[in-house]
Amino acid sequence: MDISPDTPTPQLLPGLGPDATLLFVHAHPDDESIATGATMAAYAAAGARVVLLTCTRGELGEVIPPELGHLEIGRELRLPDEPGMHDAGGPGPRAAADGTGLARERERELGAALVALGVTEHVWLGQGATAPAAGPVVFRDSGMQWGPDGRAMAADTVLDGSLSRTPLSELAALAAQLIRALRPDALVTYAPDGGYGHPDHVRAHQLSMAALELAAHPGGAGSGTLSDGTRADGWRVPRVFAIVSDRPERPLGEGVPRIAVDGNVAAKTAAMRAHRTQITVEGSRYALSDGVRKDISGTEEFIEVLRAPAGGIAAGSIATGGAGAGGDEPGQVAVEGPVGATVCQ
């Protein structure tokens, strides 16, 4: 994706130019486009190395298009124009969806979105460079429900193998492998509350913070190897950024500086449109399954996470805790690629 002479020069993250390597960590397909798509596209167009780590395939998501409604788990009622179909997509009596079909569809959608963003490197957590020694593993969408305060919270039933039920030490070790091999200049992920409380977003923040500390030291869990089989040395990521999560019920603390990136809104819009099971895009506005229309913005805001020189989180930085995810261990910081993308190995 080239920047034409008529395209305004993007405002990027401070100190991170076209020669930087950036690792973005997200929970589900579509999160990368909604929250950081303009930033990812601006960096990719500038020539930076942009890598996306996606933790789950979002198989418990709601489905917007009626013709794909058969992919949604637990969807019993259907509109008059929704044909009965199998989860695999064939005509005939509808079989109960188990999430496999939606996972495949969202993999395809993510591949198309990454093409729109100009991002060519992608990893699923548990696959490729983040696969455990015993072999590749898939982490399931944890699901969610809306709490009485209007924020997402853990579902009543969370299945084994879900991201939020997997021990934090296990997840962090896998992400640390990628950090050691990639040696990024910056990592970008959610704030401690995951933006709106979704357990997988909270877990993505937690595993990112814990992985940063593991990756900084050679040996032990998360040591990782390079593609040629040699062991990767420890790598301390110089810069860490959290996506701004500023809501009326949980405002930012006073004096916390915001960093605004004016990115590529056209690429972000195209990427959001690719996630058709999750997002409806009309012109410069979009809606999720709730039908509430919002403007698509090319300006995305971040907070820099300050880290102590020898590891850990510096005093005065944003907190690294967060409710909604289980499996934390004492002493931990509470904290195959799709079509069109190359998997980091």
N, C-alpha and C positions, 0 to 999 in steps of 0.2 A: 504494500500500500504506500504510494508516494504522496508527499505533501505538495499540492499544486501551488503555483505562485499566488493564487487567490485565497488560499487557506491561511487563516491567521496562525501565527506561530504559537504553539501550545505553551502554556505555563506548566512546567513540570515540578516534581518534588525538589526541594532545595538540595543542591549538592549531588544530584543524580542526573547526569546527562545521557547523551546517546550511546556512550560507551559502557553504560551500567548493565548489570545483570539483576533482574528483579524477579522474585518468587512471590506469587500471589497464592494464598491458601483460602479455599472456599469449601463450603459444606455440600452444596448440591449444584447440578447443572442449572443455569440461569442466574445464580447468585453473582457469578463473575461479571455478567453483562449488566445487571441492574445496578450493582454497587460500585464496580470499578471498571466498567467497559470502556468509558471514555479515556481513562488514564492508561489502561493497557494498550488501547489502540494508538494513542499518541506516542507512547514509548516504542511500540513496534514500528510505527511509521518513521520515527526518528533514527531507527537502526539499533536500538537497544535489544538485549536478549531478554525476552519476556517468557516466563515459564509459569504454567498454572498447575497447581496441585488441587484435585477435587477429591473430597473424602468419601462421598456416597453418590449413588446414581439417582437418588430422589424418587425411589419407586413407590413411596407412600403419598406422593403429591396428588392434589386434585387435578382434574383434566377439564379444560375449557371446551375444546371443539366437540360438538355432539357426535361427530363421526368417529371420534377416538375415545368416547366415553367408556367403551368396553374395557379399556386398559386400566381404569381406576379401581383400586381395591375397595370392595365393600359398596360399590355403586349399584344399588338395586333399582332405584327409580330412574326412568329415562324419559326424555322428551319424546313427543310423537314422531319427530323426524330422526330419532336415533335408531338405526337398524340393530337387530340382535346379531352379535358377532362373537366369535371365540376370542380369547386373550391373544392368540397368535395372529388374529386379523382376518381369518377366513369367515365366509358367510355361514349362517346356520344358528342353531340355538346357542344362546350365550352361556359360556362356561364361566365359573367364578374366576375373576382375575387374581393371580398370585403375585403380581408386581413384575414378573419377568418381562412381559410385553412393554410395560411402561419404562422399565429400565433400558431396554433396547432402544425405544423411541427417544428417550432423553439422551442417550449416548449419541444418536444421530443428530439430534438438535444441537448438542454441544459442539460436535464437529463442525456443523455449518456456522455456528456462532463464532468459533475461533477463526474460521476462514474470514468472516466479516471483520473481525478485529485485527487480522494480520498476525495472529499468534500461531506459531508453528510447533511449539513444544508443550506437551501436556502429559501429566501423570495422574493415574488413579491411585489413591492411597491403597497400599497393599499389593500394587502391581509394579512391574518394571523396576526402576531404581529404588522403590520403596517396598519391594517384596521381602517377606521374612525368609530366613534361611530354609525353612521347611517347604517353601513354595508360595505362589501367589495366593492372596486371600481377598475377599470382597467384604466390605463393611456396609451393612444395610442402613437405609434411612431409618431414623429413630421414630419419626412421626411426631405429632404434637397435638395439643388442643388449646383452645383459648381459655385463659384464666379469668377470674372475676374482675381483674384490673385491666382487662383488654390486652394483656400481653400473652405471648405464647408460653406454654408450660409443657412439661412432660405428659405424654399420653398415658391413659390408664394402663395400657398394656404395651410394653416395650420388649420386643423379641430378642433372644440371644443372638449375638452377631451384629447387633445394631451399634452404630458408632458410639452412642452415649453409654452403652453398657460394657464396652470394651475397656479394659484397664488402661488408664492414662499412660502408664509406663510403656505398654506395648505399642500404642499409637505413636508416642513421642519418639521411640527408638526407630520406627520406620521412617518418620518424617526427617529425623536427624540424618539418616542415610543419604537422603536426597540433598540436604543442606551441605553435607561433607563433599559429596560428589560435584554439586553445582557451584558451590562457593559464591553465593549471591552477594551483591553489594547491599541489597535491601530485601526485607520480607514484609509483605503487606497482608493483613488479615483483619478479623473483626475486633471490636472492643470487647471487654469482658462479658457484657450482657448479650453478645451476639447480635446486637442491633435491635432485636425485638423479643428476645428471650427464647428463640427456638433452641431446643437442647443440642442439636447438631452444630448450630452456629457457636454456641457457648463452648462446645467440645473442640471445635476447630481452633478457637482462640486458645484454649487450655493446652491442646497438644502442640500448637505452634510455639507457645512460650516455653514449655518444657523441652521441646526439641531444640530450641535455640541454645539452651544451657547444655544439653547432652552433646550437641554437635561441636561445641567449643572445645571439647576435650577428646584426645585420641584414646582408643581402647574402650572396652566395656560396651554396654548396650548402645546401639546406634552408631557404632564406629564406621560401618559402611565400607564399600569397596568401589573402585572406579571400574569403567567398562572393560579395562584390560585385566581385571582380576586383582590388581594391586590394591593395598589398603589405603583408604583416604585418610589424610591427616585431619586433625581437628580444625574447624573453621568457625571463627566468631563473626557473625553477621554484623557489619558496621552500623547499619541503620534498620530500625523496625518501626513500622507505621500501623496504626489502628484506624479503621474506617470510623468516621465520626458517627456516634450514636447519641443524638441529642433530641430527646423527646420531652414533652412537658412533664411527664411523671418522673423522668430521670435526667435532668439537665446536666450539662457539663459543669464541672467545678469552676469556680471563679478563677480567672487568670490562666486557664488552659488555652494555649494558642492553637488556632485552627490553621491548617495548611490547605489552601484551595488549589486544585489542579484544574486548569481549563483545558480539557481534552478534546477528543474527536467525537462530537455528538452524532455525526452521520453514521460512523462505524458502530457506535453504541446502539443506535436505533436499529440498524440492520441486524446486529447480533441479537437484540431483544426480540425482534420479529422472528428470528430462527427458532426461538423457544416457544413454538406455537401451542404446545399443550399447557403451558403455564402463563403465557402473556398474550394479550391482545394489543396490537399496536395500530393506532389510527393517526396518521400524520405525525405530529410531535407529541402525542399523548399516548399513554398506555394504561392498561388495567390488568390486575391479577384476577384470580377466580372470584374475588369479592365484588368485582364490577366497578370499583371506585376508580375513576379516571384521574391520572396525575400527569404533570408535565415531565417529559424526558429532558434531563439536564446534562449538559456537557461539563458542568462544574461539579467536581467530586471533592469532598473534604476529608482530611485525615488529621490525626494527632500523632506526633512522634512519641514513641515509647522509649523513655530514657532508661538506660541500663547501666548498672554499676560497672566500673572498669574490670573487675575480676569475675563478672558474671552476676546474674540476678537482676532484680529490678531496682532502679535507683529511687531514693526517697523523693517524693513529690511527683512521681510518675503516676499514670493511671493505674488503678488496682488491677490485679490479675485474677481475682476470684470470679465467681459467677455461678448462679444457681441454675439448676435444670439439667445437669449432667452428673451421672454417677460413676463409680469405679475409680475414684481418686485414691491414691496411696499416700500414707503419711510421708511428709518430707518432699512431695512433689510440688512444683509450682502450680497453684490453683489457676490455675490459668486455663492392558492393551489400549492405547489411546484411540480416540474417535477418528472418524474419517476426516482427512484434511489436516491432521496434526501428527507431529513426530513425537514418539514416546522417548523420554530421557531414559537411557539404560545405564 
